[in-house]
Amino acid sequence: MECATEVDMSVSQAIQTRCSVRSYRNENLDRETVQVLLDAAVRAPTAMHEEPWAFLVIQDRHLLKTISDRAKPLFAEQIRRSGSERSSRSFDHYASPDFNIFYDAGTLIVIWDKPIGLFNEADCWLAAENLILAACVKGLGTCVIGSALEALNLPETKSELGVADDYSAIAPIIVGYPAGETPASSRRKPLVLAWR
Ligand SMILES: Cc1cc2nc3c(=O)[nH]c(=O)nc-3n(C[C@H](O)[C@H](O)[C@H](O)COP(=O)(O)O)c2cc1C
């Protein structure tokens, strides 16, 4: 199965064909398109109707590179601390000066939460999935970039970005026009613990 490139597909087609895209055309998203994605994000369920999310859109490629360069050593250290370096996946590319953790996508949307109640992080992740599916329906590629989180949450990064201290970056998502097809990744069958 190939990753979705069809425009205006149904939600169920988007769920079945969405995949993480790591190769993008050098073409920027316009403001209207980004707005459609943000509007989809805020339709997510939200615990106690708190709507704790806030969004930051970065389309400045120089700034994206700066954040990527800051994130790489921090993420490599996180991997080392967590013992994930012993997994079958290789993270060696994080040491390469040429590697851009945002895969040269022209747009990064970061969903932040302001801790104001229960389940704020869950709300933000649900908003993230809405955004990702809305992008997929429009033929756009996305990828969650968890490796950017530690760098985004540094006080100096927040201050450079003009984000208040009490916000936490929860879901960084790159968005752009895919360059070519991406093979969809596999999934195990749902593990059902009980069905009574
Ligand atoms: C919380 C989270 C963090 C992720 N961080 C990264 C990342 O830093 N870099 C990356 O290339 N992919 C990242 N991904 C994408 C996953 O690698 C991807 O979703 C997984 O391999 C399944 O592939 P698929 O999305 O194409 O189905 C992340 C996904 C999630 C949910």
PDBQT file of the ligand as one rigid body, heavy atoms in Angstrom, charges set to zero:
ROOT
HETATM    1  C1  LIG A 201       5.243  10.746  19.559  1.00  0.00    +0.000 C 
HETATM    2  C2  LIG A 201       5.904  10.470  18.222  1.00  0.00    +0.000 A 
HETATM    3  C3  LIG A 201       7.171  10.959  17.988  1.00  0.00    +0.000 A 
HETATM    4  C4  LIG A 201       7.773  10.749  16.735  1.00  0.00    +0.000 A 
HETATM    5  N1  LIG A 201       8.997  11.312  16.503  1.00  0.00    +0.000 NA
HETATM    6  C5  LIG A 201       9.588  11.140  15.302  1.00  0.00    +0.000 A 
HETATM    7  C6  LIG A 201      10.827  11.773  15.015  1.00  0.00    +0.000 A 
HETATM    8  O1  LIG A 201      11.406  12.487  15.831  1.00  0.00    +0.000 OA
HETATM    9  N2  LIG A 201      11.358  11.595  13.784  1.00  0.00    +0.000 N 
HETATM   10  C7  LIG A 201      10.748  10.818  12.824  1.00  0.00    +0.000 A 
HETATM   11  O2  LIG A 201      11.289  10.696  11.724  1.00  0.00    +0.000 OA
HETATM   12  N3  LIG A 201       9.562  10.219  13.068  1.00  0.00    +0.000 NA
HETATM   13  C8  LIG A 201       8.957  10.363  14.262  1.00  0.00    +0.000 A 
HETATM   14  N4  LIG A 201       7.732   9.802  14.504  1.00  0.00    +0.000 N 
HETATM   15  C9  LIG A 201       7.045   9.030  13.448  1.00  0.00    +0.000 C 
HETATM   16  C10 LIG A 201       7.109   7.525  13.721  1.00  0.00    +0.000 C 
HETATM   17  O3  LIG A 201       8.412   7.070  13.481  1.00  0.00    +0.000 OA
HETATM   18  C11 LIG A 201       6.080   6.837  12.806  1.00  0.00    +0.000 C 
HETATM   19  O4  LIG A 201       4.780   7.269  13.145  1.00  0.00    +0.000 OA
HETATM   20  C12 LIG A 201       6.140   5.297  12.919  1.00  0.00    +0.000 C 
HETATM   21  O5  LIG A 201       7.348   4.811  12.420  1.00  0.00    +0.000 OA
HETATM   22  C13 LIG A 201       4.988   4.636  12.158  1.00  0.00    +0.000 C 
HETATM   23  O6  LIG A 201       5.044   4.992  10.785  1.00  0.00    +0.000 OA
HETATM   24  P1  LIG A 201       3.830   5.708  10.063  1.00  0.00    +0.000 P 
HETATM   25  O7  LIG A 201       3.538   6.990  10.806  1.00  0.00    +0.000 OA
HETATM   26  O8  LIG A 201       4.315   5.957   8.670  1.00  0.00    +0.000 OA
HETATM   27  O9  LIG A 201       2.661   4.796  10.111  1.00  0.00    +0.000 OA
HETATM   28  C14 LIG A 201       7.106   9.999  15.735  1.00  0.00    +0.000 A 
HETATM   29  C15 LIG A 201       5.813   9.516  15.988  1.00  0.00    +0.000 A 
HETATM   30  C16 LIG A 201       5.212   9.747  17.203  1.00  0.00    +0.000 A 
HETATM   31  C17 LIG A 201       3.812   9.252  17.448  1.00  0.00    +0.000 C 
ENDROOT
TORSDOF 0
